[in-house]
Amino acid sequence: MRVALGQLDMLWEDKEGSFVKAERMIEEAAESGCDVIIFPEMSFTGFSMNLKKIGEMDDNSLTVSTMKQFATSNHIAIAFGWAALGKEPGAKGTNRFTLVGQNGEMIADYAKTHPFTYGHEGDYYDKGAEIVTAPFLGRIISLFICYDLRFPEIFQIAARKADIIFVVANWPAIRSAHWETLLRARAIETQSYVVGVNCVGERDGMAYSGDSMAVDSIGNILGKMSNKEGILICDLDNRAWSLRKKFATAADRREDFYKTYFK
């Protein structure tokens, strides 16, 4: 699978302006033979709590419909983040990560499991309640968002089925060492390919260095991009499952035992 990591310097709370930048990157990725391009968390607005301005209805999302059009016209799958409004007026929204196929079909849609309490995200966005896996190009993928990366349990659950995990983020430069360490740790622990896509630039008083990277199933960094906007192209082979069969760490997990400490 050839993936393009779309390290975007999005325009703050400006979807249409960010769409223009993203479309150029989508075209470049398609011309390079990529199967999918992945954009950061809240891909076209930045990490905003202003739901009144950026929020969209589930069944009438400008972001989803625009990405479906771009996918179809460029024959490439697109993974992207956006903010969904709550079902009822005044209800909290959800922080979403969606994957559409090259024909515009919906492949996977995930709501962030762990809103970022330190950044008051939970005041505006509800917790997701489902770990999402889906078949994609002959593989099984799973989707997570930013702060989820700090919670290894959900990655272990996803890896029961998935061999590739996409993580999108607005992860600040001040904690970039955590970003790389946790991406590599999740890959090593689950014996999965982990693709982390972050934004770059400065928005709402926060600096982002990007550091988007793809990590193989033994923790090697296949490619990394820092401090600039652009796409990083990486090829993911299918050796995760053969590694798991040979070096079967999952078989030694004692989940029934662990559960006694969570009760």
Secondary structure, 3 states (H helix, E strand, C coil): CEEEEEECCCCCCCHHHHHHHHHHHHHHHHHCCCCEEECCCCCCCCCCCCHHHHCEECCECHHHHHHHHHHHHHCCEEEEEEEECCCCCCCCEEEEEEEECCCCCEEEEEECCCCCHHHCHHHCECCCCCCCEEEECCEEEEEEEHHHHHCHHHHHHHCCCCCEEEEEECCCHHHHHHHHHHHHHHHHHHCCEEEEEECEEEECCEEEEEEEEEECCCCCEEEEEECCCEEEEEECCCCHHHHHHHCCHHHHCCHHHHHHHHC
